[in-house]
Amino acid sequence: MERITEKQLQAVVDRINSITNSPNEPYAKVGDKYVAQIGNYHLSHAYGGVSLERMSNDGGGVTQPFGCGHVSKRDLYNRMQAFISGLDAGKGE
């Protein structure tokens, strides 16, 4: 079984941001300050795992769409692929 890389995970996150018309980066520089980009999906790393997070407010607060915390790269990759399938199915309705 092939290992899931950081590059592969980021490509899937980029696709999710594209499908949902969300900002590509979690923060944007405005003047000399960084401003949270509400709606952006991005990766979080902790506890030896990785998680998908979505920026939820201008203070930098996030939600975890899957509610599973930090999991293995393969687990997150599979969850994100299923999420994309759901987004695509919702567009067809």
C-alpha positions as CSV (number, residue, x, y, z in Angstrom):
1,M,0.0,0.0,0.0
2,E,1.4,3.4,-1.0
3,R,2.0,6.0,1.7
4,I,-0.1,9.2,1.7
5,T,2.1,12.2,1.5
6,E,1.6,15.8,2.8
7,K,1.6,16.9,-0.9
8,Q,-1.3,14.6,-1.7
9,L,-3.3,15.8,1.3
10,Q,-2.7,19.4,0.4
11,A,-3.9,18.7,-3.2
12,V,-7.2,17.3,-1.8
13,V,-7.6,20.3,0.5
14,D,-7.0,22.7,-2.4
15,R,-9.7,20.8,-4.4
16,I,-12.1,21.2,-1.5
17,N,-11.4,24.9,-1.3
18,S,-12.0,25.2,-5.1
19,I,-15.2,23.2,-5.1
20,T,-16.6,25.3,-2.2
21,N,-15.3,28.6,-3.5
22,S,-13.4,29.1,-0.3
23,P,-10.2,31.1,0.2
24,N,-7.0,29.1,-0.6
25,E,-5.1,30.3,2.4
26,P,-6.1,30.5,6.1
27,Y,-4.7,34.0,6.5
28,A,-4.2,36.9,4.2
29,K,-1.9,39.8,4.8
30,V,-3.8,43.1,4.9
31,G,-1.4,46.0,5.4
32,D,0.8,44.9,8.2
33,K,-1.7,42.4,9.8
34,Y,-2.8,38.9,9.0
35,V,-6.5,38.4,8.7
36,A,-8.3,35.1,9.0
37,Q,-10.0,34.0,5.8
38,I,-13.4,32.7,6.9
39,G,-14.4,29.5,5.1
40,N,-10.9,28.3,4.3
41,Y,-10.2,24.6,4.7
42,H,-6.7,23.7,5.8
43,L,-4.6,21.0,7.5
44,S,-3.8,20.9,11.2
45,H,-1.1,18.7,12.6
46,A,-1.0,17.5,16.3
47,Y,-0.6,14.4,18.4
48,G,1.2,12.6,15.5
49,G,-1.9,13.0,13.3
50,V,-3.5,15.4,10.9
51,S,-7.0,16.9,10.7
52,L,-9.1,19.0,8.3
53,E,-10.1,22.3,9.8
54,R,-12.3,25.2,8.5
55,M,-11.7,28.8,9.5
56,S,-15.0,29.8,11.2
57,N,-14.5,33.4,12.4
58,D,-12.3,36.4,12.0
59,G,-10.5,35.6,15.3
60,G,-9.0,32.5,13.8
61,G,-11.4,30.0,15.3
62,V,-11.8,26.7,13.5
63,T,-14.2,23.8,13.2
64,Q,-13.4,20.3,12.3
65,P,-15.9,19.1,9.7
66,F,-15.3,15.4,10.5
67,G,-15.3,15.7,14.3
68,C,-12.7,13.0,14.5
69,G,-9.7,14.9,15.8
70,H,-6.3,14.2,14.4
71,V,-6.0,10.9,12.6
72,S,-3.5,9.2,10.3
73,K,-2.9,10.7,6.8
74,R,-4.5,7.7,5.1
75,D,-7.6,8.0,7.3
76,L,-7.9,11.8,6.6
77,Y,-7.3,11.3,2.9
78,N,-10.1,8.7,2.7
79,R,-12.5,11.0,4.6
80,M,-11.7,14.0,2.4
81,Q,-12.3,11.9,-0.7
82,A,-15.7,10.9,0.6
83,F,-16.4,14.6,1.5
84,I,-15.6,15.6,-2.1
85,S,-17.9,12.8,-3.4
86,G,-20.7,14.3,-1.2
87,L,-20.0,17.8,-2.4
88,D,-20.2,16.6,-6.0
89,A,-23.4,14.6,-5.4
90,G,-25.0,17.7,-3.8
91,K,-24.2,19.8,-6.9
92,G,-26.1,17.3,-9.1
93,E,-29.4,17.8,-7.2
